[in-house]
Amino acid sequence: MLSVHTSPLAQPGTGDAGGMNVYVLQTALQLARRGVEVEIFTRATSSNDEPVVEAAPGVLVRHVVAGPFEGLDKHDLPTQLCPFAAEVLRQEARHLPGHYDLVHSHYWLSGQVGWLARDRWRVPLVHTAHTLAAVKNAYLAEGDTPEPAAREIGEKQVIAEADRLVVNTADEARQLVDLYGADPDRIDVVLPGADLTRYRPGDSAAARAELGIRRDEQVVAFIGRIQPLKAPDVLVRAAAEVLRTEPDRRLRVLIVGGPSGSGLERPDALIELAATLGIADRVTFLPPQPPQRLVQVYRAADVVAVPSYNESFGLVAIEAQASGTPVLAARVGGLGTAVRDEVSGLLVPGHGAPEWAAALRRLLDDPARLRRMGTAAVTHAANFSWEHTAESLLDSYSHALQDFRGMPSRLAIGAADGQARSRALWRRRIGVMR
């Protein structure tokens, strides 16, 4: 696997680390449990990064030195693709020919490197975009910076060259076809998942005590990178609207995450907004949390808000629901798949403070409904697991191997049992570029 711009070992919620980090690491772990040897190439961002880290048996993370360790964000990284690709090729050259059976690139930067590796190694390239420039620019938050034309051009190149394209939802598949001219026959819809052994219902009172939150407060949580795209300001403005008309309501907004992307230009903007709106004492900020503590955030909340302007899926929504907490989300992108509207949460069609305030009231003013939604949320989230994701990825890999020009006929795949037999034939080494 290739992960150029962010390491799967990084803490999600700050910098460029987010749902994609979770996706790459969790799918790699699940593939390894199925006998697939996975190597993840990512850019080193610290001199303390070990050259090779064994994340788990069968999963190696290789930190590639490409450019300075610090001071580069993903918009600077196209200049470092050449040294990154050179080191990836050198690693493969240390082995006998045919060491890797397949390359899976994550995000367009990795796709550029994967394209080169595919041609050099004569193996198929599977690509997952995770986000698309054309889609982000179409739903740009007010004041946010558009994605550069160079990225959209680079995405079109990778999409045209990849042997298989993996997307999160059918809606994303349509975007690839309509906006990038992708061949629909090369697209596989693979639903992301959640760690259902970790994210599950628990003691809300104990979670609140651990986080220092009062038991009698109504808690709405935002978990994610603090940047315009993720729109935490929408939640803060909605909360201020609710408190403007109901100042005695015991409402607590919990913001968990760190500045990222264009949010780094004004890292204190959300804190300043809460103060300007007069609700600074009702908003609690926490840094990004590790999984064992993040589940307590989900359990402590009455509602988890996902107000993003665009999401290819929305892992936070699934993790929250798996923990028994309803989700209030924007009706955009993959969130329409991640959340069952009026069943496991509510989908809001816009981003205005009045409509979000009204949706908050609908949920918080009906405790019985919240409880029903919490139960339904767990049932809905059970449909999304990393185990299912890994099995679907294996099917996509098998199709890529079958269709790749010049592959030996012994890898030909027929029906489902033929796919299972083929998996035992290829050596199951996957170079993952992210």
C-alpha positions as CSV (number, residue, x, y, z in Angstrom):
1,M,0.0,0.0,0.0
2,L,1.1,3.6,-0.7
3,S,0.4,6.4,1.7
4,V,2.6,9.3,0.7
5,H,1.1,12.2,2.7
6,T,0.2,10.8,6.0
7,S,1.2,7.7,8.1
8,P,-1.4,5.1,9.2
9,L,0.4,5.3,12.5
10,A,-0.4,9.0,13.0
11,Q,-3.1,10.1,15.5
12,P,-6.3,11.0,13.5
13,G,-7.8,14.4,14.1
14,T,-4.8,16.7,13.6
15,G,-2.5,17.7,10.7
16,D,-3.5,15.6,7.6
17,A,-4.4,12.5,9.7
18,G,-8.0,11.5,9.6
19,G,-10.3,8.8,8.5
20,M,-8.0,7.6,5.7
21,N,-5.3,6.8,8.3
22,V,-7.8,4.6,10.1
23,Y,-8.9,3.0,6.8
24,V,-5.4,2.1,5.7
25,L,-4.3,0.7,9.0
26,Q,-7.5,-1.3,9.8
27,T,-7.8,-2.8,6.3
28,A,-4.1,-3.8,6.4
29,L,-4.6,-5.5,9.8
30,Q,-7.6,-7.4,8.5
31,L,-5.8,-8.4,5.2
32,A,-2.9,-9.7,7.3
33,R,-5.3,-11.8,9.4
34,R,-6.4,-13.4,6.1
35,G,-2.8,-14.4,5.1
36,V,-2.0,-11.3,3.0
37,E,1.5,-9.8,3.6
38,V,1.1,-6.0,3.5
39,E,3.8,-3.4,3.3
40,I,2.8,0.3,3.7
41,F,5.1,2.9,2.3
42,T,4.6,6.4,3.8
43,R,6.7,9.6,4.1
44,A,8.8,10.0,7.2
45,T,7.9,13.2,9.0
46,S,10.4,13.0,11.9
47,S,14.0,11.9,12.3
48,N,12.7,9.7,15.1
49,D,10.6,7.6,12.7
50,E,12.1,4.1,12.5
51,P,12.8,3.0,8.9
52,V,10.5,0.0,9.3
53,V,7.8,-0.6,11.9
54,E,5.9,-3.8,12.3
55,A,2.4,-2.6,13.0
56,A,1.2,-6.2,13.5
57,P,2.3,-9.6,12.3
58,G,2.2,-9.4,8.5
59,V,2.0,-5.6,8.4
60,L,5.1,-3.5,7.8
61,V,5.1,0.3,7.7
62,R,8.1,1.7,5.8
63,H,9.0,5.3,6.5
64,V,10.5,6.8,3.3
65,V,12.7,9.9,3.6
66,A,11.5,12.3,0.9
67,G,12.1,16.0,1.6
68,P,12.4,17.7,5.0
69,F,10.9,15.9,7.9
70,E,8.8,18.9,8.9
71,G,7.3,22.0,7.3
72,L,5.6,20.4,4.3
73,D,1.9,19.9,4.0
74,K,0.2,17.7,1.3
75,H,0.1,20.7,-1.1
76,D,3.9,20.8,-1.1
77,L,4.4,17.0,-1.6
78,P,4.1,16.8,-5.4
79,T,7.7,18.1,-5.4
80,Q,8.7,15.1,-3.3
81,L,7.1,12.3,-5.4
82,C,10.3,11.6,-7.3
83,P,12.5,10.8,-4.3
84,F,9.6,8.9,-2.7
85,A,9.0,6.8,-5.8
86,A,12.8,6.2,-6.2
87,E,13.0,4.8,-2.6
88,V,9.9,2.6,-3.2
89,L,11.5,1.2,-6.4
90,R,14.8,0.6,-4.5
91,Q,13.0,-1.4,-1.8
92,E,11.5,-3.7,-4.4
93,A,14.8,-4.0,-6.3
94,R,16.3,-5.7,-3.2
95,H,14.0,-8.6,-3.7
96,L,13.7,-11.2,-6.5
97,P,11.4,-10.1,-9.4
98,G,7.7,-10.6,-8.6
99,H,8.0,-9.8,-4.9
100,Y,4.8,-7.7,-4.9
101,D,1.6,-9.0,-6.5
102,L,-0.4,-5.8,-6.4
103,V,-0.2,-2.1,-5.5
104,H,-3.0,-0.3,-3.7
105,S,-2.6,3.5,-3.6
106,H,-4.6,5.8,-1.3
107,Y,-5.1,9.4,-2.3
108,W,-4.0,10.9,-5.6
109,L,-0.4,11.6,-4.6
110,S,0.1,7.9,-3.9
111,G,-1.7,7.1,-7.1
112,Q,1.0,8.9,-9.0
113,V,3.7,6.7,-7.4
114,G,1.6,3.6,-7.8
115,W,1.2,4.3,-11.5
116,L,5.0,4.2,-11.9
117,A,5.4,1.1,-9.7
118,R,2.6,-0.7,-11.6
119,D,4.4,-0.2,-14.9
120,R,7.8,-1.0,-13.5
121,W,6.8,-4.2,-11.6
122,R,4.1,-5.3,-14.0
123,V,1.5,-5.8,-11.4
124,P,-2.1,-4.3,-11.2
125,L,-2.8,-1.0,-9.5
126,V,-5.9,-0.6,-7.3
127,H,-6.6,3.0,-6.3
128,T,-8.8,4.6,-3.7
129,A,-9.2,8.4,-4.0
130,H,-10.8,8.9,-0.6
131,T,-11.6,12.5,-1.6
132,L,-11.8,14.2,-5.0
133,A,-10.8,17.7,-5.9
134,A,-13.7,18.3,-8.2
135,V,-16.2,17.3,-5.5
136,K,-14.5,19.3,-2.7
137,N,-14.4,22.4,-4.9
138,A,-18.1,22.0,-5.8
139,Y,-19.0,22.0,-2.1
140,L,-16.4,24.5,-0.8
141,A,-17.0,26.0,2.6
142,E,-17.2,29.8,2.7
143,G,-13.7,31.2,2.9
144,D,-12.0,27.9,2.3
145,T,-9.2,27.5,-0.3
146,P,-10.1,25.6,-3.5
147,E,-8.1,22.5,-4.4
148,P,-5.5,23.4,-7.1
149,A,-5.9,22.5,-10.8
150,A,-2.7,20.3,-10.5
151,R,-4.5,18.0,-8.1
152,E,-7.5,17.5,-10.4
153,I,-5.2,16.8,-13.3
154,G,-3.3,14.3,-11.3
155,E,-6.5,12.6,-10.2
156,K,-7.7,12.3,-13.7
157,Q,-4.4,10.7,-14.7
158,V,-4.5,8.1,-11.9
159,I,-8.1,7.3,-12.5
160,A,-7.4,6.7,-16.1
161,E,-4.5,4.4,-15.4
162,A,-5.6,2.3,-12.4
163,D,-6.7,-1.2,-13.1
164,R,-9.4,-1.1,-10.4
165,L,-11.0,1.9,-8.6
166,V,-12.3,1.3,-5.1
167,V,-14.9,3.8,-3.8
168,N,-16.9,4.0,-0.5
169,T,-20.4,4.5,-2.0
170,A,-22.4,4.2,-5.2
171,D,-22.7,8.0,-5.1
172,E,-18.9,8.3,-5.2
173,A,-18.8,5.8,-8.1
174,R,-21.2,8.2,-10.0
175,Q,-18.9,11.1,-9.3
176,L,-15.9,9.2,-10.8
177,V,-17.9,8.5,-13.9
178,D,-19.5,11.9,-14.3
179,L,-16.7,14.2,-13.3
180,Y,-13.6,12.1,-14.2
181,G,-14.8,9.9,-17.1
182,A,-14.0,6.7,-15.2
183,D,-14.9,3.3,-16.7
184,P,-17.8,2.1,-14.5
185,D,-16.8,-1.5,-15.2
186,R,-13.5,-0.9,-13.3
187,I,-15.2,0.5,-10.2
188,D,-15.8,-1.5,-7.0
189,V,-18.0,-0.2,-4.2
190,V,-16.4,-1.2,-0.9
191,L,-18.1,0.0,2.3
192,P,-15.7,1.2,5.0
193,G,-16.1,-0.1,8.5
194,A,-15.5,0.4,12.2
195,D,-13.8,-1.5,14.9
196,L,-17.0,-3.0,16.4
197,T,-15.1,-4.7,19.2
198,R,-14.0,-1.3,20.5
199,Y,-16.8,1.0,19.5
200,R,-19.9,-0.3,21.3
201,P,-22.4,1.0,23.9
202,G,-21.2,1.6,27.4
203,D,-21.8,3.5,30.6
204,S,-22.5,7.1,29.7
205,A,-22.3,8.3,33.3
206,A,-18.8,6.7,33.7
207,A,-17.7,8.2,30.4
208,R,-18.8,11.7,31.4
209,A,-17.1,11.3,34.8
210,E,-13.9,10.4,33.0
211,L,-14.1,13.4,30.7
212,G,-15.2,15.8,33.4
213,I,-18.7,16.4,32.0
214,R,-21.7,16.9,34.2
215,R,-24.4,14.2,34.2
216,D,-27.2,16.7,33.8
217,E,-25.9,18.4,30.6
218,Q,-27.0,17.8,27.1
219,V,-23.9,17.0,25.2
220,V,-23.3,17.4,21.4
221,A,-19.9,16.3,20.2
222,F,-17.9,17.1,17.1
223,I,-14.9,14.8,16.4
224,G,-12.5,15.5,13.6
225,R,-10.0,17.9,12.1
226,I,-10.8,21.6,12.8
227,Q,-10.9,23.1,9.3
228,P,-13.6,24.7,7.2
229,L,-14.4,21.5,5.2
230,K,-15.4,19.7,8.4
231,A,-17.5,22.8,9.4
232,P,-17.3,22.6,13.3
233,D,-18.4,26.3,13.2
234,V,-21.8,25.2,11.9
235,L,-22.3,23.3,15.2
236,V,-21.0,26.2,17.3
237,R,-23.3,28.6,15.5
238,A,-26.3,26.3,15.9
239,A,-25.6,25.9,19.6
240,A,-25.5,29.6,20.0
241,E,-28.8,29.9,18.2
242,V,-30.4,27.4,20.6
243,L,-28.9,29.1,23.7
244,R,-30.0,32.5,22.4
245,T,-33.6,31.6,22.9
246,E,-33.1,29.1,25.7
247,P,-30.3,30.5,27.9
248,D,-31.1,28.1,30.7
249,R,-30.8,25.0,28.7
250,R,-27.8,22.9,30.0
251,L,-26.2,22.4,26.6
252,R,-22.5,21.4,26.2
253,V,-20.7,21.4,22.9
254,L,-17.6,19.1,22.9
255,I,-15.0,19.7,20.2
256,V,-12.4,17.0,19.8
257,G,-9.7,17.5,17.3
258,G,-6.9,19.8,16.2
259,P,-6.4,22.4,13.4
260,S,-5.7,21.1,10.0
261,G,-5.5,22.2,6.4
262,S,-6.6,25.7,5.8
263,G,-7.7,25.8,9.5
264,L,-4.0,26.1,10.4
265,E,-4.1,29.7,9.1
266,R,-6.3,30.7,12.1
267,P,-5.9,27.8,14.6
268,D,-7.9,29.7,17.3
269,A,-10.7,30.7,15.0
270,L,-13.2,28.3,16.6
271,I,-12.3,29.4,20.1
272,E,-12.7,33.0,19.0
273,L,-16.1,32.3,17.4
274,A,-17.5,30.7,20.6
275,A,-16.3,33.8,22.5
276,T,-17.8,36.2,20.0
277,L,-21.2,34.3,20.1
278,G,-21.1,34.5,23.9
279,I,-21.0,30.7,24.5
280,A,-17.3,30.2,25.4
281,D,-18.4,28.7,28.7
282,R,-20.6,26.1,26.9
283,V,-17.9,24.8,24.6
284,T,-15.2,22.4,25.7
285,F,-12.2,21.7,23.5
286,L,-10.2,18.5,23.7
287,P,-7.1,17.4,21.6
288,P,-7.4,14.4,19.3
289,Q,-8.0,11.3,21.4
290,P,-6.6,7.7,21.0
291,P,-9.3,5.0,20.3
292,Q,-9.6,3.8,23.9
293,R,-10.5,7.3,25.0
294,L,-12.4,8.3,21.9
295,V,-15.0,5.7,22.6
296,Q,-15.7,7.4,25.9
297,V,-16.4,10.6,24.0
298,Y,-18.9,8.8,21.9
299,R,-20.6,7.3,24.9
300,A,-20.6,10.6,26.8
301,A,-22.4,12.4,24.0
302,D,-26.2,12.6,23.5
303,V,-25.6,13.4,19.8
304,V,-22.5,13.4,17.6
305,A,-22.6,16.1,14.9
306,V,-21.0,15.6,11.5
307,P,-21.7,19.0,9.7
308,S,-19.1,18.6,6.9
309,Y,-19.5,20.3,3.5
310,N,-18.4,17.0,1.9
311,E,-17.5,13.5,3.1
312,S,-16.7,10.5,0.9
313,F,-18.1,8.4,3.8
314,G,-17.7,9.6,7.4
315,L,-16.1,7.0,9.7
316,V,-16.9,9.1,12.8
317,A,-20.6,8.6,12.0
318,I,-20.3,4.8,12.0
319,E,-18.1,4.8,15.2
320,A,-20.6,7.0,17.0
321,Q,-23.5,4.8,16.0
322,A,-21.7,1.6,17.0
323,S,-21.2,3.2,20.4
324,G,-24.9,3.7,20.7
325,T,-25.1,7.5,19.9
326,P,-27.3,9.0,17.3
327,V,-25.7,11.2,14.6
328,L,-26.8,14.6,13.3
329,A,-25.1,15.0,9.9
330,A,-25.2,17.1,6.8
331,R,-26.9,15.5,3.9
332,V,-23.8,15.3,1.7
333,G,-21.6,12.6,0.1
334,G,-21.4,9.3,1.9
335,L,-23.1,10.5,5.0
336,G,-26.4,9.5,3.4
337,T,-25.1,5.9,3.5
338,A,-23.4,6.1,6.9
339,V,-26.6,7.5,8.6
340,R,-30.1,6.2,8.4
341,D,-32.2,9.3,8.3
342,E,-34.9,9.5,10.9
343,V,-33.8,6.0,12.2
344,S,-30.2,6.2,13.5
345,G,-30.0,10.0,13.3
346,L,-31.0,13.0,11.3
347,L,-29.7,14.4,8.0
348,V,-29.8,18.2,7.6
349,P,-30.0,19.4,4.0
350,G,-28.1,22.6,4.5
351,H,-25.5,24.3,6.8
352,G,-27.4,27.3,8.1
353,A,-27.5,27.9,11.9
354,P,-31.3,28.1,12.1
355,E,-31.9,24.7,10.4
356,W,-29.1,23.0,12.5
357,A,-30.5,24.6,15.7
358,A,-34.0,23.2,14.8
359,A,-32.5,19.8,14.2
360,L,-30.7,19.9,17.5
361,R,-33.9,20.8,19.4
362,R,-35.8,17.9,17.6
363,L,-33.3,15.4,19.0
364,L,-32.5,16.9,22.4
365,D,-36.1,17.6,23.3
366,D,-37.2,14.0,22.9
367,P,-35.2,11.7,25.2
368,A,-37.3,8.7,24.3
369,R,-36.6,9.2,20.6
370,L,-32.9,9.6,21.3
371,R,-33.0,6.2,23.1
372,R,-34.7,4.5,20.2
373,M,-32.3,6.1,17.7
374,G,-29.4,4.9,19.9
375,T,-30.6,1.4,19.7
376,A,-31.2,1.6,16.0
377,A,-27.8,3.2,15.5
378,V,-26.0,0.1,17.0
379,T,-28.0,-2.2,14.6
380,H,-27.2,0.0,11.6
381,A,-23.5,0.2,12.4
382,A,-23.3,-3.6,12.6
383,N,-23.5,-3.6,8.8
384,F,-20.1,-1.9,8.7
385,S,-17.1,-3.7,9.9
386,W,-13.4,-3.8,8.8
387,E,-13.8,-7.6,8.3
388,H,-16.4,-7.0,5.6
389,T,-14.3,-4.3,4.1
390,A,-11.3,-6.6,3.8
391,E,-13.3,-9.3,2.2
392,S,-14.6,-6.9,-0.4
393,L,-11.1,-5.6,-1.0
394,L,-9.9,-9.1,-1.7
395,D,-12.6,-9.5,-4.3
396,S,-11.5,-6.3,-5.9
397,Y,-7.8,-7.4,-5.9
398,S,-8.8,-10.7,-7.5
399,H,-10.6,-8.9,-10.3
400,A,-7.6,-6.7,-10.8
401,L,-5.3,-9.7,-11.0
402,Q,-7.7,-11.5,-13.4
403,D,-7.9,-8.5,-15.8
404,F,-4.3,-7.3,-15.7
405,R,-2.6,-7.7,-19.0
406,G,0.0,-10.4,-19.0
407,M,-1.0,-12.1,-15.8
408,P,-0.5,-15.9,-15.8
409,S,-3.6,-17.9,-16.6
410,R,-3.3,-19.7,-13.3
411,L,-4.7,-16.5,-11.7
412,A,-7.9,-16.6,-13.8
413,I,-11.0,-16.3,-11.7
414,G,-14.4,-17.7,-12.3
415,A,-17.2,-17.9,-9.9
416,A,-17.0,-17.2,-6.1
417,D,-15.3,-20.5,-5.4
418,G,-12.8,-19.8,-8.2
419,Q,-12.0,-16.5,-6.5
420,A,-11.3,-18.3,-3.3
421,R,-9.0,-20.7,-5.0
422,S,-7.1,-17.9,-6.8
423,R,-6.4,-16.1,-3.5
424,A,-4.4,-19.2,-2.4
425,L,-2.4,-19.0,-5.6
426,W,-1.0,-15.5,-5.5
427,R,1.5,-14.9,-2.8
428,R,-0.6,-12.2,-1.2
429,R,2.0,-9.5,-0.9
430,I,0.5,-6.1,-1.4
431,G,2.6,-2.9,-1.7
432,V,0.3,-0.2,-0.2
433,M,1.0,3.4,-1.2
434,R,-0.8,6.1,0.7
